[in-house]
Amino acid sequence: MENTILSFFLTCAKIFIVTIEALYQIFLQHFSIQTDTRKLRQGDLFFALKGPNFNGNEFALKALDAGAAYAIVDENISGNDRRIIKVADALETLQQLAKYHREQFNIPFIAITGSNGKTTTKELVHVVLSSHYKTYTTQGNLNNHIGIPLTLLRVRKDAEMAVIEMGANHQKEIENYCVYTQPTHGIITNCGKAHLEGFGGIEGVRKAKGELYDFIREHSGTIFAFDDYDYLHSMSNGIKNIVWYGTSNGEITGHVLKNEPFLEIDITKGASFNKVETQLIGDYNLPNILCAIAVGKYFKVPDKKIKWAIETYVASNSRSQLIEKGTNRIILDAYNANPTSMKAAIENFSKMHADKKVLMLGAMMELGKESVNEHKNIVELINRHHWEKVVLVGGDFDQFKNDHCYFNNSTEAKAWFELQHFENTYMLIKGSRSMQMEKVLPSSSEEVREIT
């Protein structure tokens, strides 16, 4: 089959030039795609992508030696290996291949974006839908210009649903993702103070996230939206198919019953069940849960399955994990941070009942000219509450005077932490991904036990 396909290529002495249609036929024979030779498996297709600090073309021959079926490159490669396929741009080809693959499906593709909570919402929507349908979703945080096409290309023929997470830090990014994802349904979790440097302020955030609504509006799709956010009402003008959820109004409504240690909510409208006992930390997860319920109900997932899926979901990857270390309990929320999510986490933590509470906060990134002021705002919020200890780490926390303990990085903070003798203490550890605040904790599974 592959030799027949290759016979149609325009050939020269060293490389083959291939169309997307022909490359897709090869893809169907080698369904796994890899961009990192260290993760390569026998029979994979290797795409030689380039970045500021790497050039995949330099590893094309190594990929073939490691077992790749073909290497897709966009530079001339020495040698005479017939498994090298030359394209104009490897990344663009990957995206075009993802688009072509997406076009083979006639199923719901649900795109999720937002400043905060999009990964948790994606996970909750996925577990709800996958309790009843064969559902594919974004793995981890593969939500960018490389991760999204790779996610699309992992959707197999047996798919009944697909849930795609979209991250962004500048204008037109979501718009571009929609070109090859072609979502039929959309969710904007919220528009907060994230990536202000790239978006140019909160209005820029709404404009950029609203690119998903623009696509849905143009293609007569459906959105799921949190009624409590007034700005989502104005952003969604002109979209005919809207499923609202909220604390007071919407097809699904609910409120917080309990928030310590785990979140319990009461569904007041739209489902046959009332109380949902989650394994999530923080009342800020209420909209994420209501969204997952709304999506499940819309797609006719049985109520029992919806409730079971949400109650058995356990967060991972440093997202609001509750961890036990000796007599101490630690909320590890070090996956990401921006002014909106940091404020929500601190306020949620302040409501928890404990005699001793410690904050260890890493700096927030990509805030541009607003960075120092936003870090000041966080310190002012901290100062409104009583804490046993406050530790600030890195970034613009050192650009103004405050009375709290400061370290340059998480390594220094860990050294300090290991010298402490906290007992019966609650701790919140949070910061932007680049701060790697999870390193503050011991890595040994014998020292730290996650509560599930």
Residue pairs with C-beta under 8 A, 6 or more apart in sequence:
1 25
1 29
2 25
2 26
2 29
5 22
5 25
5 26
6 16
6 82
8 22
9 16
9 17
9 18
9 22
10 16
10 17
11 17
13 80
14 76
14 77
14 79
14 80
14 81
14 84
15 73
15 76
15 77
15 84
15 85
15 86
16 82
16 84
16 85
16 86
17 85
17 86
17 87
18 26
18 85
18 86
18 87
20 93
20 96
20 97
20 100
21 100
23 72
23 85
23 93
23 97
24 97
24 100
24 101
26 45
26 69
26 70
26 85
27 33
27 45
27 97
27 101
27 153
29 69
30 43
30 44
30 45
30 69
30 70
31 156
32 41
32 43
32 44
32 45
33 44
33 45
33 46
33 47
33 94
33 150
33 153
34 40
34 41
34 44
34 45
34 46
34 47
34 63
34 68
35 46
35 47
35 48
35 49
35 56
35 146
35 150
37 46
37 59
37 62
37 63
37 66
40 46
40 63
40 66
40 67
40 68
41 67
42 67
43 67
43 68
43 69
44 63
44 67
44 68
44 69
45 68
45 69
45 70
45 71
45 72
46 56
46 59
46 60
46 63
46 64
46 68
46 70
46 71
46 72
47 56
47 72
47 90
47 91
47 93
47 94
48 55
48 56
48 57
48 59
48 60
48 63
48 71
48 72
48 73
48 74
48 75
48 90
49 56
49 90
49 91
49 94
49 146
50 56
50 57
50 74
50 90
50 91
55 75
56 73
56 90
57 73
57 74
57 75
57 77
57 90
60 71
60 73
60 77
60 84
61 71
61 77
61 78
61 79
61 81
63 71
64 71
64 81
64 83
64 84
68 83
69 83
70 83
70 84
70 85
71 77
71 81
71 83
71 84
71 85
72 85
72 87
72 90
72 93
72 94
73 84
73 85
73 86
73 87
73 90
74 86
74 87
74 88
74 89
74 90
74 93
76 86
77 84
77 86
87 93
91 145
91 146
94 146
94 149
94 150
94 153
95 145
95 149
95 180
96 180
97 149
97 153
98 148
98 149
98 150
98 152
98 153
98 180
99 149
99 152
99 179
99 180
99 182
101 152
101 153
101 155
102 109
102 152
102 155
102 180
102 181
102 182
103 182
105 155
105 159
105 162
107 159
107 160
107 161
107 162
108 161
108 162
108 184
108 185
108 299
109 162
109 164
109 181
109 182
109 183
109 184
109 185
110 125
110 161
110 162
110 163
110 164
110 183
110 184
110 185
110 186
110 187
110 295
111 164
111 165
111 166
111 177
111 178
111 181
111 183
111 185
111 186
111 187
111 212
112 118
112 121
112 122
112 125
112 163
112 164
112 165
112 166
112 186
112 187
112 189
113 165
113 166
113 167
113 168
113 174
113 186
113 187
113 188
113 189
113 209
113 212
114 121
114 187
114 188
114 189
114 190
114 191
114 209
115 189
115 190
115 191
115 192
115 193
115 194
115 195
115 205
115 209
115 338
115 340
115 341
116 189
116 190
116 192
116 194
116 284
116 338
116 340
116 341
116 344
117 189
117 190
117 284
117 285
117 287
117 288
117 341
118 143
118 165
118 166
118 167
118 189
119 141
119 143
119 165
119 319
119 335
120 280
120 285
120 288
120 315
120 319
120 320
121 187
121 189
121 288
121 291
121 292
122 137
122 138
122 163
122 165
123 137
123 313
123 315
124 288
124 289
124 291
124 292
124 309
124 310
124 313
125 137
125 163
125 187
125 291
125 292
125 295
125 296
126 135
126 137
126 163
127 292
127 309
127 310
127 312
127 313
128 292
128 293
128 295
128 296
128 301
128 305
128 306
128 309
128 310
129 135
129 161
129 163
129 295
129 296
129 299
129 301
130 137
130 161
130 309
131 301
131 305
131 306
131 308
131 309
132 296
132 299
132 300
132 301
132 302
132 305
133 160
133 161
133 299
133 301
134 158
134 159
134 160
134 161
135 159
135 160
135 161
135 162
135 163
136 151
136 154
136 155
136 156
136 159
136 161
136 162
136 163
137 151
137 162
137 163
137 164
137 165
138 147
138 148
138 151
138 163
138 164
138 165
139 151
139 154
140 317
141 147
141 165
141 167
141 317
141 335
142 148
142 150
142 151
142 165
143 165
143 166
143 167
144 167
145 173
145 176
145 177
148 164
148 166
148 177
148 180
148 181
149 180
151 164
151 165
152 162
152 164
152 180
152 181
155 162
161 299
164 181
164 183
166 174
166 177
166 181
166 212
168 174
168 177
168 195
168 208
168 209
169 195
169 197
169 198
169 199
169 366
170 195
170 198
170 199
170 208
171 198
171 199
171 200
171 204
171 207
171 208
171 211
172 208
172 211
173 208
173 211
174 208
174 209
174 211
174 212
175 211
175 214
175 215
178 211
178 212
178 215
182 219
183 212
183 215
183 216
183 221
184 219
184 221
184 222
185 216
185 221
185 222
185 223
185 224
185 295
186 212
186 213
186 215
186 216
186 221
186 222
186 223
186 224
187 223
187 224
187 225
187 291
187 295
188 209
188 210
188 212
188 213
188 223
188 225
188 232
188 235
189 226
189 287
189 288
189 291
190 226
190 229
190 287
190 340
191 202
191 205
191 206
191 209
191 229
191 231
191 235
192 202
192 205
192 338
192 339
192 340
192 341
193 202
193 205
193 338
193 339
193 340
193 367
193 370
193 374
194 205
194 338
194 339
194 340
194 341
194 366
195 205
195 338
195 366
196 202
196 204
196 205
196 366
196 367
196 368
196 370
196 374
197 366
197 367
197 368
197 369
197 371
198 366
198 368
199 205
199 207
199 208
201 370
206 231
206 235
209 235
210 235
213 223
213 235
213 236
213 239
215 221
216 222
216 223
216 239
217 238
217 239
220 240
220 241
221 239
221 241
222 241
222 242
222 243
222 298
223 236
223 239
223 241
223 242
223 243
224 242
224 243
224 245
224 291
224 294
224 295
224 298
225 232
225 233
225 236
225 242
225 243
225 244
225 245
226 232
226 244
226 245
226 246
226 287
226 290
226 291
227 233
227 244
227 245
227 246
227 247
227 248
227 249
227 250
228 246
228 247
228 248
228 287
236 242
243 250
243 251
243 294
243 295
243 298
244 250
244 251
245 251
245 252
245 253
245 270
245 287
245 290
245 291
245 293
245 294
246 252
246 253
246 290
247 253
247 254
247 255
247 286
250 269
250 270
250 290
250 294
251 269
251 270
251 294
251 297
252 267
252 269
252 270
252 271
252 290
252 293
252 294
252 297
253 267
253 268
253 269
253 270
253 290
254 265
254 266
254 267
254 268
254 269
254 276
254 286
254 289
254 290
254 293
255 265
255 266
255 268
255 286
256 263
256 264
256 265
256 266
256 283
256 286
257 264
257 265
257 266
257 275
258 264
259 282
259 283
259 348
259 351
259 352
260 351
260 352
260 353
261 281
261 322
261 329
261 352
261 451
262 277
262 278
262 279
262 280
262 281
262 322
263 278
263 280
263 281
263 282
263 283
263 285
263 286
263 289
264 275
264 276
264 277
264 278
265 275
265 276
265 278
265 286
265 289
265 290
266 274
266 275
266 276
267 273
267 274
267 275
267 276
267 293
268 274
270 293
270 294
270 297
271 293
271 297
271 303
271 306
271 307
272 303
273 303
273 304
273 306
273 307
276 289
276 307
276 310
276 311
277 311
278 285
278 289
278 310
278 311
278 313
279 311
279 312
279 313
279 314
279 315
279 452
280 288
280 289
280 313
280 315
280 320
281 315
281 320
281 321
281 322
281 331
281 333
281 348
282 320
282 344
282 345
282 348
283 348
283 351
284 341
284 344
284 345
284 348
285 320
289 310
292 306
292 309
292 310
293 306
293 310
296 305
296 306
296 309
297 303
297 306
314 452
315 321
317 335
318 332
318 333
318 334
318 335
318 437
318 438
319 333
319 335
320 331
320 332
320 333
321 331
321 332
321 333
321 450
322 329
322 330
322 331
322 332
322 450
322 451
323 329
323 330
323 331
323 332
323 441
323 448
323 449
323 450
323 451
324 330
324 448
324 449
324 450
324 451
325 441
325 442
325 447
325 448
325 449
326 423
327 423
327 424
327 425
328 422
328 423
328 424
328 425
328 426
328 427
329 354
329 425
329 426
329 427
329 451
330 426
330 427
330 428
330 429
330 441
330 448
331 345
331 349
331 426
331 427
331 428
331 429
331 430
332 429
332 437
332 438
332 441
333 345
333 428
333 429
333 430
334 362
334 429
334 430
334 431
334 433
334 435
334 436
334 437
334 438
335 433
336 432
336 433
337 345
337 361
337 362
337 364
337 430
337 431
337 432
337 435
338 364
338 366
338 367
338 432
339 364
339 367
339 374
339 377
339 378
341 430
342 361
342 364
342 378
342 430
343 377
343 378
343 381
345 428
345 430
346 359
346 378
346 381
346 382
346 385
346 428
347 381
349 357
349 359
349 426
349 428
350 357
350 385
352 426
354 424
354 425
354 426
355 424
356 388
356 422
356 424
356 425
356 426
357 387
357 388
357 425
357 426
357 427
357 428
358 387
358 388
358 389
358 390
358 391
358 422
358 425
358 426
358 427
358 428
359 382
359 387
359 389
359 390
359 391
359 427
359 428
360 391
360 393
360 413
360 417
360 427
360 428
360 429
360 430
360 437
360 440
361 378
361 382
361 390
361 391
361 392
361 393
361 397
361 428
361 429
361 430
361 431
361 437
362 393
362 394
362 395
362 410
362 430
362 431
362 432
362 435
362 436
362 437
363 375
363 392
363 393
363 394
363 395
363 396
363 397
363 431
363 432
363 435
364 371
364 374
364 375
364 378
364 395
364 396
364 431
364 432
365 395
365 432
365 433
365 434
365 435
366 432
367 374
367 396
371 395
371 396
372 396
372 399
372 400
375 395
375 396
375 397
375 399
375 400
376 400
379 392
379 397
379 400
379 402
379 404
382 390
382 404
388 422
388 425
389 405
390 404
390 405
391 404
391 405
391 406
391 407
391 413
391 416
392 398
392 402
392 404
392 405
392 406
392 407
393 406
393 407
393 408
393 409
393 410
393 412
393 413
393 431
393 435
393 437
394 407
394 408
394 409
394 410
394 431
394 435
395 432
395 435
397 406
398 406
398 408
405 416
407 413
407 416
409 435
410 431
410 435
410 436
410 437
410 438
410 439
410 440
411 439
413 437
413 440
414 439
414 440
414 441
417 440
417 441
418 442
429 437
429 438
429 440
429 441
430 437
431 437
441 448
442 448
